[in-house]
Amino acid sequence: MRGFGLFVLTLVSLEAFDYQLTPQKVTEDIYCFFGKPEMITKENGGNMVNSCFVKTEESYVVVDSGPTHAYAKQAYEAMQKVASLPVKYVITTHVHDDHWLGNSFYKEQGALLIGPREYEQSIAGKAYSMKPEETRISQIVSKDAFHGTEIVALDQVVEQTLFKFKEGGIDFEVKQLVPKAHTESDLVVFLPQKKALFTGDLVFNDRLTSMRDGSIIGNLTAIEIMEAMDAETIITGHGTRTDSHTMDHHKAYQSQMKGEVLEAIDEGVGMEKITKAVPMEKYKNEAMYEALHKRNVLDAYAELEMYEEEEE
């Protein structure tokens, strides 16, 4: 009996992490679980990312499955309270693991996984397969939060050729807009009938972005392309704002940084002094400023040091 009690206690502990997920209705048939504007921590279990779903006549389409198997399972249970529907497709917008480590749960439910080339090449590809315990999330969150999380391959890889499908009367368009922006293979999801755009981490709001794997020039180019889509609803990878002006703040931050870094380079400022030269103090009260801004400036400097305006 004592052994059985320990077994039950173990099962309870493995299910103990509660993400407290409540879907927020964005527009008709579009809902999101909005993450917190903070870093990944053991306390939040990686719940600092937006995971969204579109309710169609026949099923759900999920955009970014979240940071763990447990998160995805709890999200699915919350979705069933909105409507009892299966998840048919799951779209991964890019390779940062807070956005896709829930994929294995949806794969278990029979969903088709769509995602970028870099995911297939560096995460789940045969030659480059990563183990769950090697991911960033697994190194930070608790064991009970990460329990059951696996890495699974995609069913459909999308690059810069438009991938379209229709599900339950709704058209979905998935595409990589530029060769490198937030990462080397960011996907956007556009619903033309609903004039709704999912940007992934090409856009942040409620906090500053991280530019560690990307290109400031590419990101600004991608924003220009997205602006031309004239979306009325814009849902980002992080942050709760979803109106047609959602990209303005992010664009202003990166545009100012680009201009100030280029000006500093022209004045002969070296990398060792660039963060002091470009403090951009109007953003100092933004969430994640202390953690990310200096690194963003350094990354921008490294890219812009050899940049020439006529390349645009």
Residue pairs with C-beta under 8 A, 6 or more apart in sequence:
13 144
14 143
14 144
14 147
14 148
15 70
15 144
15 147
16 144
17 45
17 70
17 142
17 144
17 145
18 74
19 45
19 47
19 70
19 71
19 74
19 75
21 33
21 47
21 71
21 74
21 75
21 78
22 33
22 78
23 31
23 32
23 33
23 53
23 75
23 78
23 79
23 82
24 31
24 32
24 33
24 34
24 240
25 31
26 32
26 52
26 196
26 233
26 235
26 242
27 194
27 196
27 233
27 242
28 194
29 54
29 55
29 56
29 170
29 194
30 52
30 53
30 54
30 55
30 191
30 194
30 196
30 233
30 235
31 52
31 53
31 54
31 55
31 79
31 82
32 50
32 51
32 52
32 53
32 235
32 242
33 50
33 51
33 52
33 66
33 75
33 78
34 50
34 239
34 240
35 47
35 48
35 49
35 50
35 51
35 98
35 238
36 44
36 47
36 48
37 48
37 206
37 207
37 238
37 239
37 287
37 288
38 44
38 48
38 207
38 287
38 288
39 48
39 288
39 291
40 46
40 48
40 67
40 98
40 136
40 137
40 140
40 141
41 140
41 141
42 140
42 141
42 142
42 145
45 67
45 68
45 70
45 71
45 141
45 142
45 145
46 66
46 67
46 68
46 71
46 98
46 101
46 137
46 140
46 141
46 145
47 66
47 67
47 71
48 98
48 238
49 64
49 66
49 67
49 98
49 99
49 237
49 238
50 64
50 235
50 236
50 237
50 238
50 239
51 62
51 63
51 64
51 65
51 66
51 71
51 72
51 75
51 99
51 102
52 62
52 63
52 64
52 198
52 235
53 60
53 61
53 62
53 63
53 75
53 79
53 87
54 60
54 61
54 63
54 170
54 172
54 191
55 82
55 83
55 85
56 85
56 88
56 167
56 168
56 169
56 170
57 168
57 169
58 85
58 88
58 167
58 168
59 85
59 86
59 87
59 88
59 89
59 167
59 168
60 79
60 85
60 86
60 87
60 88
61 87
61 88
61 89
61 90
61 91
61 167
61 170
61 172
62 87
62 89
62 90
62 91
62 106
62 111
63 90
63 91
63 93
63 189
63 198
63 235
64 91
64 92
64 93
64 99
64 100
64 200
64 237
65 71
65 72
65 75
65 90
65 92
65 99
65 100
65 101
65 102
65 103
65 105
65 106
66 72
66 75
66 98
66 99
66 101
66 102
67 97
67 98
67 99
67 101
67 102
67 137
67 141
68 101
68 102
68 137
68 141
68 145
68 146
68 148
68 149
69 101
69 102
69 104
69 105
69 146
69 147
69 148
69 149
69 150
70 144
70 145
70 146
70 147
70 148
70 149
71 101
71 102
71 145
72 102
72 103
72 104
72 105
72 106
73 105
75 102
76 87
76 105
76 106
76 109
79 85
79 87
86 109
86 110
86 111
87 106
87 109
87 111
88 111
88 112
88 167
89 111
89 112
89 113
89 114
89 165
89 167
89 172
90 103
90 106
90 111
90 112
90 113
90 114
91 114
91 115
91 172
91 174
91 187
91 189
91 198
92 99
92 100
92 103
92 113
92 114
92 115
92 116
92 119
92 154
92 187
93 99
93 115
93 116
93 186
93 187
93 188
93 189
93 198
93 199
93 200
93 201
93 237
94 116
94 118
94 119
94 182
94 183
94 185
94 186
94 187
94 200
94 201
94 237
95 116
95 118
95 119
95 122
95 123
95 183
95 185
96 183
96 201
96 213
97 135
97 136
97 137
98 136
98 137
99 200
99 201
99 237
100 115
100 119
100 123
101 132
101 135
101 137
101 149
101 151
102 149
103 113
103 151
103 152
104 148
104 149
104 150
104 151
104 152
105 148
106 113
107 113
107 152
112 155
112 156
113 152
113 153
113 154
113 155
113 156
114 154
114 155
114 156
114 158
114 163
114 174
115 154
115 156
115 157
115 158
115 187
116 157
116 158
116 159
116 176
116 183
116 185
116 186
116 187
117 157
117 158
117 159
117 176
117 185
118 183
118 184
118 185
119 154
119 157
119 185
120 153
120 154
120 157
121 128
122 128
122 130
123 129
123 130
123 151
124 130
124 151
124 152
124 153
124 154
125 153
129 151
130 151
131 151
132 138
132 146
132 149
132 150
132 151
135 151
137 146
137 149
138 146
138 149
156 163
158 174
158 175
158 176
158 187
159 176
159 185
160 175
160 176
160 177
160 179
161 175
162 173
162 174
162 175
163 173
163 174
163 175
164 171
164 172
164 173
164 174
165 171
165 172
166 172
170 191
170 193
170 194
171 191
171 192
171 193
172 189
172 190
172 191
173 189
173 190
173 191
173 192
174 187
174 188
174 189
174 190
175 187
175 188
175 190
176 185
176 186
176 187
176 188
177 186
177 188
177 202
177 221
177 222
177 225
177 226
178 186
178 218
178 221
178 222
178 225
179 218
180 214
180 215
180 218
181 202
181 214
181 215
181 218
181 219
181 221
181 222
182 200
182 201
182 202
182 209
182 211
182 213
182 214
182 219
183 201
183 213
183 214
184 213
184 214
186 200
186 201
186 202
186 222
187 200
188 197
188 198
188 199
188 200
188 202
188 222
188 226
189 197
189 198
190 196
190 197
190 198
190 229
190 231
191 197
194 233
195 230
195 231
195 232
195 233
196 231
196 232
196 233
196 234
196 235
197 226
197 229
197 231
197 233
197 234
197 235
198 235
199 226
199 234
199 235
199 236
199 237
199 247
200 236
200 237
201 209
201 236
201 237
201 238
202 219
202 222
202 223
202 226
202 236
202 237
203 223
203 226
203 234
203 236
203 237
203 246
203 247
203 250
204 236
204 237
204 238
204 239
204 250
205 236
205 238
205 239
205 240
205 241
205 246
205 249
205 250
206 238
206 239
206 240
206 241
206 287
207 238
207 239
207 286
207 287
207 288
208 253
208 283
208 286
208 287
208 288
208 289
208 292
208 293
208 296
209 250
209 253
209 254
209 292
209 296
210 288
210 292
210 295
210 296
211 219
211 295
211 296
211 299
211 300
212 295
212 299
214 299
215 303
216 254
216 257
216 258
216 299
216 300
216 303
216 304
217 258
217 303
217 304
217 307
217 312
219 254
220 251
220 254
220 255
220 258
223 247
223 250
223 251
223 254
226 234
226 247
227 247
231 244
232 243
232 244
233 242
233 243
233 244
234 242
234 243
234 244
234 246
234 247
235 242
235 246
236 242
236 246
236 247
236 250
239 246
253 280
253 283
256 280
257 278
257 280
257 296
257 297
257 300
258 300
258 304
260 277
260 278
260 280
261 274
261 278
261 297
261 300
261 301
261 304
262 304
262 307
264 274
264 277
264 278
264 301
265 301
265 304
265 305
269 277
271 298
271 301
271 302
271 305
274 297
274 298
274 301
275 294
275 297
275 298
278 297
279 293
280 293
280 297
283 289
283 293
284 293
